[in-house]
Amino acid sequence: MHALRLDLLRYWVLIKSIGVTPEMEEYEKRKMSIFNQLNFLGIVTGILVPIIGIFFNDHLPPLAWFIAGSPLAISVIVLWLNSEKYYEHARLVYFSLYPIATCLVYLGKVDVGVELFFVLYGVLSVFFLQQVVHIVFAFTLSVACYFVACIVQHDFYFKLVTANYYFYVFNHITAISFIFYAIYFIKQENTGYHFSLLNKSDELHRRNIEIELQREEIHQKAILLEEQTAKLTELNQLKNKLFSIIAHDLKTPMYALRNLFNNMHLNEIPLKEMKALLPGIVNEMNYTTNLMENLLQWAKSQMENSSLQPEVLDIEIMISRVLQLLHWQASNKGIHLEAQIEEPLFCYADKEMVNLVLRNLLSNAIKFTRQDGHVRVGAKEYSSCIEIFVQDDGIGISAERQNQLFGDMFYTTKGTNSETGTGLGLKLCKDFLEKNGGRIAVQSQLGKGSTFTVTLPRFGGQESPKRNMLM
Protein backbone atom coordinates (compact mmCIF):
# COMPACT_ATOMS: atom_id res chain seq x y z
CA MET A 1 0.00 0.00 0.00
CA HIS A 2 2.81 2.32 0.86
CA ALA A 3 4.54 1.54 -2.45
CA LEU A 4 1.30 2.27 -4.29
CA ARG A 5 1.03 5.63 -2.57
CA LEU A 6 4.59 6.47 -3.55
CA ASP A 7 3.91 5.50 -7.18
CA LEU A 8 0.75 7.61 -7.31
CA LEU A 9 2.61 10.54 -5.78
CA ARG A 10 5.41 10.14 -8.32
CA TYR A 11 2.92 10.12 -11.22
CA TRP A 12 1.13 13.14 -9.79
CA VAL A 13 4.41 15.08 -9.59
CA LEU A 14 5.17 13.99 -13.16
CA ILE A 15 1.81 15.32 -14.40
CA LYS A 16 2.28 18.64 -12.58
CA SER A 17 5.75 19.08 -14.12
CA ILE A 18 4.76 18.52 -17.78
CA GLY A 19 6.44 21.25 -19.83
CA VAL A 20 8.20 22.75 -16.80
CA THR A 21 11.86 23.65 -17.43
CA PRO A 22 14.61 24.80 -15.03
CA GLU A 23 14.91 28.09 -16.94
CA MET A 24 11.36 29.12 -16.01
CA GLU A 25 10.77 31.65 -13.27
CA GLU A 26 9.25 30.34 -10.06
CA TYR A 27 5.89 32.00 -10.68
CA GLU A 28 5.60 30.54 -14.20
CA LYS A 29 6.40 27.07 -12.86
CA ARG A 30 3.58 27.37 -10.35
CA LYS A 31 1.09 28.53 -13.02
CA MET A 32 2.11 25.66 -15.29
CA SER A 33 1.61 23.21 -12.42
CA ILE A 34 -1.97 24.47 -11.80
CA PHE A 35 -2.77 24.40 -15.53
CA ASN A 36 -1.55 20.81 -15.82
CA GLN A 37 -3.65 19.77 -12.84
CA LEU A 38 -6.78 21.33 -14.37
CA ASN A 39 -6.19 19.48 -17.63
CA PHE A 40 -5.61 16.21 -15.80
CA LEU A 41 -8.93 16.70 -14.03
CA GLY A 42 -10.44 17.46 -17.46
CA ILE A 43 -9.19 14.08 -18.68
CA VAL A 44 -10.65 12.37 -15.61
CA THR A 45 -13.97 14.18 -16.18
CA GLY A 46 -13.94 13.25 -19.87
CA ILE A 47 -13.66 9.58 -18.85
CA LEU A 48 -15.87 9.59 -15.76
CA VAL A 49 -18.92 11.49 -17.10
CA PRO A 50 -19.52 9.19 -20.12
CA ILE A 51 -19.20 6.19 -17.82
CA ILE A 52 -21.82 7.69 -15.52
CA GLY A 53 -24.02 8.42 -18.55
CA ILE A 54 -23.79 4.78 -19.67
CA PHE A 55 -24.54 3.67 -16.13
CA PHE A 56 -27.76 5.69 -16.03
CA ASN A 57 -28.61 4.72 -19.64
CA ASP A 58 -30.98 7.60 -20.16
CA HIS A 59 -30.75 7.65 -23.95
CA LEU A 60 -28.72 10.85 -24.05
CA PRO A 61 -28.59 12.64 -27.42
CA PRO A 62 -25.33 12.55 -29.43
CA LEU A 63 -24.48 16.19 -28.54
CA ALA A 64 -24.65 15.29 -24.83
CA TRP A 65 -22.12 12.54 -25.41
CA PHE A 66 -20.03 15.03 -27.37
CA ILE A 67 -19.88 17.50 -24.47
CA ALA A 68 -19.26 14.66 -22.02
CA GLY A 69 -16.24 13.35 -23.95
CA SER A 70 -14.79 16.64 -25.22
CA PRO A 71 -12.72 17.39 -22.04
CA LEU A 72 -10.74 14.20 -22.62
CA ALA A 73 -9.75 15.16 -26.18
CA ILE A 74 -9.09 18.85 -25.45
CA SER A 75 -7.00 18.25 -22.30
CA VAL A 76 -4.88 15.59 -24.01
CA ILE A 77 -4.12 18.06 -26.84
CA VAL A 78 -3.27 20.81 -24.31
CA LEU A 79 -0.92 18.62 -22.27
CA TRP A 80 0.82 17.47 -25.46
CA LEU A 81 1.34 21.11 -26.51
CA ASN A 82 2.77 21.88 -23.06
CA SER A 83 5.19 18.97 -23.31
CA GLU A 84 6.35 20.37 -26.66
CA LYS A 85 6.89 23.81 -25.05
CA TYR A 86 4.04 25.51 -27.00
CA TYR A 87 2.75 27.09 -23.80
CA GLU A 88 0.72 30.01 -25.14
CA HIS A 89 -0.75 27.88 -27.95
CA ALA A 90 -1.84 25.27 -25.40
CA ARG A 91 -3.63 27.89 -23.32
CA LEU A 92 -5.35 29.41 -26.35
CA VAL A 93 -6.55 25.94 -27.36
CA TYR A 94 -7.89 25.34 -23.85
CA PHE A 95 -9.73 28.68 -23.56
CA SER A 96 -11.06 28.50 -27.14
CA LEU A 97 -12.15 24.90 -27.64
CA TYR A 98 -13.81 24.40 -24.25
CA PRO A 99 -16.28 27.33 -24.52
CA ILE A 100 -16.90 26.65 -28.26
CA ALA A 101 -17.59 22.92 -27.66
CA THR A 102 -19.94 23.75 -24.81
CA CYS A 103 -21.70 26.42 -26.86
CA LEU A 104 -22.21 24.01 -29.78
CA VAL A 105 -24.19 21.69 -27.55
CA TYR A 106 -26.56 24.47 -26.55
CA LEU A 107 -26.86 25.62 -30.16
CA GLY A 108 -27.91 22.04 -30.97
CA LYS A 109 -30.87 22.60 -28.61
CA VAL A 110 -29.49 20.34 -25.91
CA ASP A 111 -29.36 21.68 -22.31
CA VAL A 112 -26.97 19.56 -20.26
CA GLY A 113 -26.58 22.03 -17.34
CA VAL A 114 -22.92 23.00 -17.83
CA GLU A 115 -23.35 26.77 -18.29
CA LEU A 116 -21.27 27.47 -15.15
CA PHE A 117 -18.20 26.30 -17.05
CA PHE A 118 -18.34 29.52 -19.11
CA VAL A 119 -17.60 31.42 -15.88
CA LEU A 120 -14.67 29.10 -15.21
CA TYR A 121 -13.16 29.67 -18.66
CA GLY A 122 -13.50 33.47 -18.42
CA VAL A 123 -11.93 33.70 -14.95
CA LEU A 124 -9.04 31.32 -15.66
CA SER A 125 -8.15 32.99 -18.97
CA VAL A 126 -7.29 36.19 -17.09
CA PHE A 127 -4.93 34.30 -14.80
CA PHE A 128 -3.21 31.93 -17.21
CA LEU A 129 -2.81 33.85 -20.47
CA GLN A 130 0.11 36.25 -20.69
CA GLN A 131 -0.54 38.56 -23.63
CA VAL A 132 -3.32 41.13 -23.19
CA VAL A 133 -4.67 40.44 -26.68
CA HIS A 134 -5.06 36.76 -25.87
CA ILE A 135 -6.72 37.53 -22.52
CA VAL A 136 -9.26 39.87 -24.15
CA PHE A 137 -9.94 37.34 -26.91
CA ALA A 138 -10.47 34.38 -24.55
CA PHE A 139 -12.59 36.32 -22.06
CA THR A 140 -14.72 37.83 -24.80
CA LEU A 141 -15.16 34.40 -26.39
CA SER A 142 -16.33 32.87 -23.10
CA VAL A 143 -18.81 35.72 -22.48
CA ALA A 144 -20.11 35.54 -26.08
CA CYS A 145 -20.57 31.77 -25.87
CA TYR A 146 -22.39 32.17 -22.56
CA PHE A 147 -24.81 34.72 -24.05
CA VAL A 148 -25.40 32.58 -27.14
CA ALA A 149 -25.94 29.42 -25.11
CA CYS A 150 -27.91 30.69 -22.13
CA ILE A 151 -29.36 34.14 -22.82
CA VAL A 152 -30.54 33.76 -26.41
CA GLN A 153 -33.91 31.96 -26.52
CA HIS A 154 -33.66 28.32 -27.62
CA ASP A 155 -36.34 25.74 -28.13
CA PHE A 156 -34.48 22.86 -26.42
CA TYR A 157 -35.70 19.46 -27.47
CA PHE A 158 -33.63 17.82 -24.69
CA LYS A 159 -33.22 19.07 -21.13
CA LEU A 160 -31.07 17.05 -18.79
CA VAL A 161 -32.94 18.47 -15.80
CA THR A 162 -36.11 16.65 -16.85
CA ALA A 163 -34.41 13.60 -18.31
CA ASN A 164 -32.18 12.91 -15.32
CA TYR A 165 -32.31 15.43 -12.54
CA TYR A 166 -29.47 13.85 -10.55
CA PHE A 167 -27.16 13.86 -13.55
CA TYR A 168 -28.08 17.51 -14.08
CA VAL A 169 -27.16 18.28 -10.44
CA PHE A 170 -23.96 16.30 -10.84
CA ASN A 171 -22.93 18.49 -13.80
CA HIS A 172 -23.48 21.65 -11.76
CA ILE A 173 -21.58 20.24 -8.82
CA THR A 174 -18.75 19.30 -11.18
CA ALA A 175 -18.67 22.85 -12.60
CA ILE A 176 -18.71 24.39 -9.12
CA SER A 177 -15.99 21.98 -8.00
CA PHE A 178 -13.84 22.95 -10.97
CA ILE A 179 -14.33 26.64 -10.20
CA PHE A 180 -13.54 26.15 -6.51
CA TYR A 181 -10.60 23.89 -7.24
CA ALA A 182 -9.11 26.33 -9.75
CA ILE A 183 -9.52 29.38 -7.51
CA TYR A 184 -8.29 27.46 -4.45
CA PHE A 185 -5.14 26.26 -6.19
CA ILE A 186 -4.51 29.70 -7.67
CA LYS A 187 -4.73 31.16 -4.17
CA GLN A 188 -2.60 28.38 -2.70
CA GLU A 189 0.10 28.77 -5.33
CA ASN A 190 0.05 32.54 -5.02
CA THR A 191 0.40 32.21 -1.25
CA GLY A 192 3.25 29.75 -1.71
CA TYR A 193 4.86 32.07 -4.21
CA HIS A 194 4.41 34.99 -1.82
CA PHE A 195 6.12 33.08 0.99
CA SER A 196 8.79 32.00 -1.45
CA LEU A 197 9.41 35.64 -2.29
CA LEU A 198 9.51 36.49 1.42
CA ASN A 199 12.02 33.72 2.06
CA LYS A 200 14.12 34.87 -0.88
CA SER A 201 13.85 38.43 0.41
CA ASP A 202 14.98 37.30 3.86
CA GLU A 203 17.80 35.29 2.32
CA LEU A 204 18.77 38.25 0.15
CA HIS A 205 18.65 40.52 3.18
CA ARG A 206 20.82 38.08 5.13
CA ARG A 207 23.30 37.86 2.27
CA ASN A 208 23.31 41.65 1.97
CA ILE A 209 24.13 41.86 5.67
CA GLU A 210 26.91 39.30 5.20
CA ILE A 211 28.21 41.23 2.21
CA GLU A 212 28.09 44.48 4.22
CA LEU A 213 29.95 42.80 7.08
CA GLN A 214 32.51 41.41 4.64
CA ARG A 215 32.78 44.81 2.97
CA GLU A 216 33.26 46.45 6.37
CA GLU A 217 35.85 43.83 7.29
CA ILE A 218 37.66 44.40 4.00
CA HIS A 219 37.44 48.15 4.59
CA GLN A 220 38.88 47.75 8.09
CA LYS A 221 41.64 45.52 6.75
CA ALA A 222 42.34 48.07 4.02
CA ILE A 223 42.58 50.81 6.64
CA LEU A 224 44.82 48.60 8.77
CA LEU A 225 46.95 47.83 5.72
CA GLU A 226 47.25 51.52 4.92
CA GLU A 227 48.20 52.25 8.52
CA GLN A 228 50.76 49.47 8.50
CA THR A 229 52.11 50.67 5.16
CA ALA A 230 52.37 54.22 6.48
CA LYS A 231 54.00 52.94 9.66
CA LEU A 232 56.46 50.80 7.72
CA THR A 233 57.28 53.75 5.47
CA GLU A 234 57.77 55.93 8.52
CA LEU A 235 59.92 53.31 10.23
CA ASN A 236 61.97 52.92 7.09
CA GLN A 237 62.57 56.68 6.97
CA LEU A 238 63.35 56.57 10.69
CA LYS A 239 65.81 53.76 10.14
CA ASN A 240 67.50 55.59 7.27
CA LYS A 241 67.88 58.74 9.33
CA LEU A 242 69.04 56.81 12.37
CA PHE A 243 71.75 54.97 10.50
CA SER A 244 72.88 58.12 8.73
CA ILE A 245 73.25 59.82 12.13
CA ILE A 246 75.00 56.81 13.62
CA ALA A 247 77.37 56.52 10.65
CA HIS A 248 78.25 60.18 11.02
CA ASP A 249 78.55 60.28 14.82
CA LEU A 250 80.62 57.13 15.17
CA LYS A 251 83.30 58.48 12.85
CA THR A 252 84.50 61.27 15.16
CA PRO A 253 85.53 59.17 18.21
CA MET A 254 86.88 56.37 16.01
CA TYR A 255 89.01 58.80 13.97
CA ALA A 256 90.21 60.51 17.17
CA LEU A 257 91.36 57.20 18.65
CA ARG A 258 92.97 56.15 15.38
CA ASN A 259 94.87 59.44 15.08
CA LEU A 260 95.98 59.23 18.71
CA PHE A 261 97.26 55.68 18.33
CA ASN A 262 98.94 56.49 14.99
CA ASN A 263 100.74 59.45 16.50
CA MET A 264 101.77 57.36 19.50
CA HIS A 265 103.04 54.66 17.17
CA LEU A 266 104.81 56.90 14.66
CA ASN A 267 105.80 59.88 16.77
CA GLU A 268 106.93 60.43 20.28
CA ILE A 269 104.15 62.50 21.82
CA PRO A 270 104.97 64.27 25.08
CA LEU A 271 102.98 63.04 28.07
CA LYS A 272 101.61 66.51 28.71
CA GLU A 273 100.25 66.78 25.17
CA MET A 274 98.76 63.30 25.40
CA LYS A 275 96.98 64.18 28.65
CA ALA A 276 95.56 67.25 26.97
CA LEU A 277 94.04 65.12 24.23
CA LEU A 278 92.58 62.47 26.51
CA PRO A 279 89.59 64.40 28.01
CA GLY A 280 88.16 65.14 24.58
CA ILE A 281 88.62 61.57 23.47
CA VAL A 282 87.10 60.29 26.71
CA ASN A 283 84.06 62.50 26.15
CA GLU A 284 83.69 61.15 22.65
CA MET A 285 84.04 57.57 23.92
CA ASN A 286 81.45 58.23 26.64
CA TYR A 287 79.06 59.37 23.96
CA THR A 288 79.92 56.33 21.83
CA THR A 289 79.35 53.99 24.77
CA ASN A 290 75.95 55.53 25.51
CA LEU A 291 75.06 55.39 21.84
CA MET A 292 75.93 51.72 21.58
CA GLU A 293 73.91 50.90 24.72
CA ASN A 294 70.91 52.78 23.35
CA LEU A 295 71.24 51.07 19.98
CA LEU A 296 71.37 47.64 21.57
CA GLN A 297 68.31 48.39 23.67
CA TRP A 298 66.46 49.84 20.68
CA ALA A 299 67.30 46.79 18.54
CA LYS A 300 66.10 44.53 21.34
CA SER A 301 62.83 46.45 21.64
CA GLN A 302 62.17 46.03 17.90
CA MET A 303 62.37 42.25 18.03
CA GLU A 304 59.04 40.47 17.92
CA ASN A 305 60.03 38.14 20.74
CA SER A 306 61.05 40.98 23.00
CA SER A 307 58.77 41.00 25.99
CA LEU A 308 58.51 42.76 29.30
CA GLN A 309 59.99 41.16 32.39
CA PRO A 310 58.50 43.30 35.14
CA GLU A 311 59.65 42.91 38.71
CA VAL A 312 59.69 44.85 41.97
CA LEU A 313 62.34 47.56 41.71
CA ASP A 314 63.88 49.56 44.54
CA ILE A 315 64.01 53.10 43.11
CA GLU A 316 66.58 54.33 45.65
CA ILE A 317 69.07 51.57 44.76
CA MET A 318 68.60 52.05 41.02
CA ILE A 319 69.14 55.83 41.24
CA SER A 320 72.20 55.31 43.41
CA ARG A 321 73.77 52.93 40.89
CA VAL A 322 73.10 55.23 37.92
CA LEU A 323 74.63 58.16 39.84
CA GLN A 324 77.75 56.11 40.49
CA LEU A 325 77.91 55.12 36.81
CA LEU A 326 77.71 58.75 35.63
CA HIS A 327 79.76 60.27 38.46
CA TRP A 328 82.94 60.49 36.40
CA GLN A 329 81.10 62.13 33.45
CA ALA A 330 79.65 64.75 35.85
CA SER A 331 82.96 65.37 37.65
CA ASN A 332 84.67 66.18 34.33
CA LYS A 333 82.34 69.21 34.05
CA GLY A 334 82.36 69.96 37.78
CA ILE A 335 78.64 69.18 38.01
CA HIS A 336 77.19 68.31 41.43
CA LEU A 337 74.88 65.28 41.46
CA GLU A 338 72.29 65.11 44.22
CA ALA A 339 69.77 62.39 45.14
CA GLN A 340 66.54 63.42 46.87
CA ILE A 341 64.67 60.37 48.13
CA GLU A 342 63.15 60.64 51.59
CA GLU A 343 62.09 56.99 52.00
CA PRO A 344 62.41 53.64 50.22
CA LEU A 345 60.13 53.51 47.16
CA PHE A 346 59.23 50.57 44.94
CA CYS A 347 57.75 50.26 41.46
CA TYR A 348 56.77 47.31 39.27
CA ALA A 349 58.50 47.46 35.87
CA ASP A 350 61.19 46.00 33.63
CA LYS A 351 64.56 46.58 35.30
CA GLU A 352 66.66 47.04 32.16
CA MET A 353 64.17 49.47 30.62
CA VAL A 354 63.92 51.62 33.76
CA ASN A 355 67.70 51.56 34.11
CA LEU A 356 68.08 52.84 30.53
CA VAL A 357 65.52 55.62 31.16
CA LEU A 358 67.36 56.84 34.30
CA ARG A 359 70.75 56.63 32.59
CA ASN A 360 69.57 58.60 29.54
CA LEU A 361 67.82 61.31 31.53
CA LEU A 362 70.78 61.82 33.89
CA SER A 363 73.28 61.72 31.01
CA ASN A 364 71.24 64.36 29.13
CA ALA A 365 70.99 66.51 32.24
CA ILE A 366 74.78 66.44 32.63
CA LYS A 367 75.22 67.07 28.92
CA PHE A 368 73.12 70.27 28.93
CA THR A 369 74.28 71.64 32.29
CA ARG A 370 77.06 74.21 32.43
CA GLN A 371 80.30 73.89 34.35
CA ASP A 372 79.78 73.71 38.15
CA GLY A 373 76.01 73.28 37.70
CA HIS A 374 73.65 71.05 39.66
CA VAL A 375 71.62 67.97 38.70
CA ARG A 376 69.05 66.60 41.13
CA VAL A 377 67.29 63.28 40.88
CA GLY A 378 64.55 62.12 43.22
CA ALA A 379 61.27 60.25 43.57
CA LYS A 380 57.89 60.66 45.23
CA GLU A 381 55.12 58.22 45.99
CA TYR A 382 51.47 58.75 45.04
CA SER A 383 48.36 56.61 45.44
CA SER A 384 48.67 54.91 42.06
CA CYS A 385 52.21 55.56 40.86
CA ILE A 386 55.80 56.43 41.60
CA GLU A 387 57.08 59.73 40.19
CA ILE A 388 60.79 60.13 39.40
CA PHE A 389 62.20 63.51 38.43
CA VAL A 390 65.55 64.60 36.96
CA GLN A 391 66.14 68.34 37.38
CA ASP A 392 69.03 70.46 36.12
CA ASP A 393 69.88 74.17 36.03
CA GLY A 394 71.26 73.95 32.52
CA ILE A 395 70.52 75.78 29.28
CA GLY A 396 66.83 74.76 29.11
CA ILE A 397 64.65 73.89 26.12
CA SER A 398 62.40 76.18 24.08
CA ALA A 399 58.67 75.45 23.85
CA GLU A 400 59.02 74.60 20.16
CA ARG A 401 61.80 72.11 20.88
CA GLN A 402 59.83 70.55 23.73
CA ASN A 403 57.11 69.55 21.24
CA GLN A 404 59.74 67.75 19.15
CA LEU A 405 61.40 65.78 21.96
CA PHE A 406 59.10 62.77 21.99
CA GLY A 407 57.95 62.82 18.36
CA ASP A 408 58.57 60.18 15.73
CA MET A 409 61.59 61.94 14.31
CA PHE A 410 64.90 62.21 16.15
CA TYR A 411 65.67 65.49 17.79
CA THR A 412 69.25 66.24 18.85
CA THR A 413 71.41 69.22 19.70
CA LYS A 414 74.93 69.72 21.09
CA GLY A 415 75.59 69.97 24.81
CA THR A 416 77.37 72.74 26.72
CA ASN A 417 80.78 71.18 25.90
CA SER A 418 79.75 70.43 22.30
CA GLU A 419 78.69 66.88 23.23
CA THR A 420 76.81 65.27 20.35
CA GLY A 421 73.82 62.93 20.33
CA THR A 422 71.36 61.11 18.08
CA GLY A 423 68.08 61.84 19.85
CA LEU A 424 67.50 58.10 20.11
CA GLY A 425 67.70 58.12 23.92
CA LEU A 426 64.53 60.14 24.60
CA LYS A 427 62.54 58.16 22.06
CA LEU A 428 63.61 54.94 23.78
CA CYS A 429 62.65 56.44 27.14
CA LYS A 430 59.15 57.24 25.93
CA ASP A 431 58.64 53.83 24.27
CA PHE A 432 59.94 51.85 27.26
CA LEU A 433 57.88 53.81 29.76
CA GLU A 434 54.69 53.32 27.75
CA LYS A 435 55.37 49.58 27.58
CA ASN A 436 55.60 49.55 31.37
CA GLY A 437 52.40 51.54 31.82
CA GLY A 438 54.23 54.79 32.56
CA ARG A 439 54.78 58.13 30.88
CA ILE A 440 57.29 60.96 30.59
CA ALA A 441 56.86 64.75 30.64
CA VAL A 442 59.12 67.79 30.57
CA GLN A 443 59.01 71.32 31.96
CA SER A 444 61.69 73.74 30.86
CA GLN A 445 62.58 77.37 30.25
CA LEU A 446 65.47 78.68 28.23
CA GLY A 447 68.39 79.57 30.50
CA LYS A 448 66.67 78.21 33.63
CA GLY A 449 67.07 74.47 33.27
CA SER A 450 64.75 71.52 32.71
CA THR A 451 62.81 68.98 34.75
CA PHE A 452 61.97 65.59 33.26
CA THR A 453 59.28 63.69 35.14
CA VAL A 454 58.73 59.96 34.85
CA THR A 455 55.78 58.01 36.31
CA LEU A 456 55.75 54.25 36.84
CA PRO A 457 53.17 51.89 38.39
CA ARG A 458 53.52 51.19 42.10
CA PHE A 459 54.28 47.72 43.29
CA GLY A 460 50.87 46.07 42.70
CA GLY A 461 49.10 49.13 44.10
CA GLN A 462 50.13 47.91 47.61
CA GLU A 463 52.47 49.05 50.32
CA SER A 464 56.17 48.59 49.56
CA PRO A 465 57.85 45.37 50.67
CA LYS A 466 60.25 47.08 53.09
CA ARG A 467 57.41 48.81 54.87
CA ASN A 468 55.53 45.54 55.27
CA MET A 469 58.62 43.93 56.72
CA LEU A 470 59.14 46.78 59.16
CA MET A 471 55.55 46.53 60.34
Buried (B, 14 or more C-beta within 10 A) or exposed (E): EEEEEEEEEEEEEEBBEBBBEEEBEEEBBBBBBBBBBBBBBBBEBBEBBBEBBEEEEEEBBEBBBBBBBBBBBBBBBBBBBBEEEBBEBBBBBBBBBBBBBBBBBBBBBBBBBBBBBBBBBBBBBEBBBEEEEBBEBBBEBBBBBBEBBBEEEBEBEBBBBEBBEEBBEBBBEBBEEBBEBBBEBBEEBBEEBEEBEEEEEEEEEEEEEEEEEEEEEEEEEEEEEEEEEEEEEEEEEBEEBBEEBBEEBBEBBEEBBEEBEEBEEEEEEEEEEEEEBEEBBBBBBBBBEBBEBBBEBBEEBEEEEEEEEBEEBBBBEBBBEBBEBBEEBBEBBEBEBEEEBEEBBBBBBBEEBBBBBBBBBBBBBBBBBBEEBBBBBBBBBEEEBBBBBBBBBBBBBEEEBBEBBBEEEBBEEEBBBEBBBBBBBBBBBBBBBEBBBBBBBBBBEEEEBBBBBBBBBBBEEEEBBBEEEEE
